[in-house]
Amino acid sequence: MPAFLLSRLAQSIVLLIIVSIIGFTVLNLIPGGPMSQYALDPGMTQADLNRLAEQLGLNRPLWVQYLEWVWRLLQGDWGTSFRDGAPVLSVIQRHIFATLLLMGSSTAIAIALGTWIGIRGATHRYSLFDYTATIGAMIALSIPTFWFGLVGIYIFSLRLEWLPAGNMYNIGDGSVLDYLHHLIMPSVVLALVHIAIWSRYMRTATLDVISQEFVKTARAKGVSERRVLMKHVVGNALLPMITLAGVQLPAILTGALVTETVFTWPGMGRLFLDSLGYSDYPVVMGLLMFSAVLTIAGNLIADIVVAMVDPRIRLA
């Protein structure tokens, strides 16, 4: 087990370094660069731009800028926002709670409903429920997330006036119920695609376990169908789902970016788009690295949990 953990940890560190190099290089090769926003100021002369570039360290070779950025990052200094002069870490901290709240609620909804739909679809194969779930999953996977968001706003906010159209809370309120009221629609919209994916995988995994010999043996011994399902089928079917949960994390982050934009949710996804439009590269890189760490950590935790549950994985 220690060798397995060290191997996965080393792979994660190498992957994180590769992500940082690619992200830093691509951002700095974008036409215009971070100085483009300052160049739009009619009061800025070329001498002012050159002096500002020197102050920000943007006139140095790219590899030198990268190494300096990595050194500061290791010391806990994520840089300073070009937009408002605030530390990048504090800018991210102001938005992280909103994104984690949205991701956590949508993930819980997706896992709970997706697991139930997948198991029921497998145990009632070719039934009306199974066909309906399959068609619903195909629709959810075929339509963009922002379309579901816009339709949800039109129906539940504009027509029925049941739910707010956006933001995280009402100004002057901010109670728990107010948060939940604003959270319902964006979390459900973000969860739709992942419910479809989770239910399809869970259905396939459940059908695979049901056909195994140990399940047939349990039934032959007279074990009740409910006990067979709960004790023998579900536990084994959930094993590959642990890995899926780690793999799905990048997709949830991407979906959160779109969902936060549609619902004006003040999270990291909306901050990323705003910072990218302003060419605020320190914040963009900070968000990129934070997302990379979150994604890699999610996959690493999933690998460790699977290895703890299934010893065969540790020997692979």
N, C-alpha and C positions, 0 to 999 in steps of 0.2 A: 504493500500500500504506500509506504513512503516514496518508493521509486516512481510509482504511478503519479503521485502528487507532484513530485519534483519535475517529472517530464511534462505534465500538463502546465505547470506554472512557468517553466522555461519557454514552452510554445506560446503561452499568453504574452509573455514579456517581449518576445521577438515580434509577434504580431502587432503589439502596441507600438513598437518602434517603427515598423513598416508603415502603419497607419499614419503616424506623426510625420514621417518623411514625405509620404505622398500628399497628405493634406497641406503641409506647409509649402511644398513646392507648387502645387496646383494653385493655391490661393495667391502666391506671389507672382505667378505667371499670367494671371488674369489681366487683360488689357486695361490700362488706366492705373490700376493699383490703388493703394490706400491714399496716395497723394491726389487722386482725381477729385475728391470732394473739396479739398483745400483750393485746388486750381479753379474751381467754379466761383470762388470769391473774387469779385472784380478788384478788390483792394490789394490782392496778393500779387507781388511781383515775382519774377523768376528768382531773384536773390532771396526773397522771403521763403519761397518753396525749397530752395537748396538748403537754407539754414534750418528749416523745419525738418527736412529729411535727415539732416545730420543729427539733430537733437533726438529724433525717433530711432536713429540707427538704421534707416532705410537705404543709406548710400553705401553700405558695406556689402561685400559679396554674399550671395544667398546662403552658402554653406556656413559662413561666419554667423549670420543672423540666426540660422537654425541652431547652431551649437550654443549660442548665447541664450536663446529662448529655452532650450532644454535645460541648461544650467540653472536658469532662474526658476524654471518649473520644478526642478528637483528641490529647490530651496523654499518652495511654497509661493513663489511670486509668479502668478499667471499672466502678468503684464498689466497694462493700463489701457482702458478703452479710449480709442481715438474720438469717440463721440462726446463723452461727458467728462473724461479725465478720471473716472472712478476705477478702482481696482477691478480686474476682470472677475476675480473670485466673488467679490461682493455683488457684482451685477448678476452673476449666475445664481447666487444664493437667494436673490430677491425673486427669482422665477422658478426655482427648483421644486418648491413645495407644490405649486399648481400643477406642474407636469407629473410629479410622482403621485399626486392625488388622482389625477385623471387616468394615468396608466394603471395604478393599482386597482381602481374601481372597475375599469373596463376589463382588465385581466381576470378579476374575480368573476365577473359576469360571464366572460367567454369560457372560462374553465368549468364553471358550474353548469351552465346551460349546454355547452358543447359536449361535456362528458355524459350528461343525462340523455341528450338527443342521440349521441352515438351508441350508447349501450341499449337504449330502447329500440333504435333502428336495427341493431344487430339481432336482438332477441325477438323482434317482430319483423323479420326480414320479408320484403315484398308486400308488406301491408300498406294500407293507405297512409299511415303515419310515416313509414319508411320512404315512400314515394314523395310525400309532401316535403319531408326533411331534405331529400336529395334535390328536389327542384328549388327549394328555398336556398340551399347552399350554393347552387349554381348561379342563382340570381344575385346573391350577396357577393360572390366572387367576380361577377361580370360587370357590376356597376361601381363606378368610383365612389370613394368615401364622401367626397365633397357633395355629390348629388344627394346622398342620403341625408347629409346635414342640411342642405337647402330645402329639401322636401319636408324634413322634420320641423324646420323653422316655420315654413309656410303653414303646415297643418296644425302643429301644437302651439305655436306662438301667435301667428297672425289670425288664423281662423278660429281655433278653439280657445286660445288665450289661457292654456293650462300651464305652460312652461315659459320661462324667459328665453329670449332669442339669443342672448349672449352674455358675456362677462362672467365673473366668478361669484359675485355677490352684489347686492344692492348697496349703494352708498348710504351710510348711516345705519345699516343693519349689521350684516356680517355675523349673524347667529349661525348655529349648526344647521338648523332647518333651512336657512337661507342658502347656505353652501350646498346642501343636498338638493335643494330645489333647482339650483343652477347646474348641478353636476349631472342630473339624470340624463338629459338629452345628449350632451357630448360624449358621456361614457358609454351609452347604449350605441350611439352611431359608431364610435371607435371599436366597439366590441363586435359589431355585426360580422365583419369579415373573418374575425378570429373565431367566432362561434362556428362559422361554416367550416373553417379549416380543422378546428379541433374535433368537431362532430364527425367529419369524414375519416380522420385518422383513428378516432376512437372506435368508430364502427368497424373499420378494417381490422384493428388490433383485437377487438372483442370477437369477431368472427374467426380470426386465426386461433385464438385461445380455445374457443368453444369446440373446434375440430380436433383438439389435442386428445391423446389417449387418456391422460389422467382425468380429464373431465368426463369422458365416457365411462371410465371406471367408477368414478364417484356416483354417477347416475345409476350404474348397474348395482351398486351397493344399496340403493334405495334412499340416498341423500336427497332431501327436498330440492326442488329447482331453485328456490330462493337462496338456500344455503350454498348450493353449487355456484350460483352467480356471484354472491357476495364474497365467499371465502376463496374460491378457486379461479374464477374468471376475471373479476374486476381488478384484483391485485396484480395479476400477471399482465393484464391488458394495459394497465397504467404505466408499466415500466418504460415502454418507448415514448410515452407521453411526457415523461420527465425531460428527456432530451429535446422533445418538440418545444417544451416551454422555454428552454434556453435559446433555441434557434429562432423562436417567434419574437424575441425581445427586439431585434432590429426593426422588424416589421411594425411592431407596436409604436416604436419611437418615430418611424416614418409616418405612420398614420396619425400620431399625435400632432405632428407638424401641420398636417392638413386640417385636422379637426380643430386645433387651436386657432388657426387662421379663420375658419368659417364661423366659429362661435366667439371670436375675439377673446379667447381664453388666455390669460396672461402667463403663459408657460414658456418653456425653453424653445419650443418649436416656433412660436411667434417671435421670440427674441432673435432666433437664428435668422429668420427672413428679414427682420428689420435691420439687423447688423450687417447682413450680406448686402442689402440695398444701400446701406450707408458706407460700405467698404470698411467697416469696423473689424479689421482682420484679427486683432487680439481676442476679441469676444468670440468671433467665429471659430478660431482655433481652440479657444477654451471650451466652447460647446462641443466641438468635434472630439476633443480628447475626453471630455466628460462622458459623452455618449459612447465612445469606444471602450472606455474603462467599464462602463455599466454593461455594455453588450458582452465584452470578453469575460467579465466577472460572472454574468448570468450563465454563459456557456460552461465556464469552469465549475461553478457550483452544480450545474446539472450533471456534468461528467462525474463529479465526486459523489453525488447522491446515487447515481446509477451504479457506480463502482461499489458503493457500500451495500446496495440492495442486491446486486448481481456480481458475485466474485469472479465470474468468467470474464468480465470486462477488464479487471485488473491484470489478467494474464494475457490480454490481447496485445 
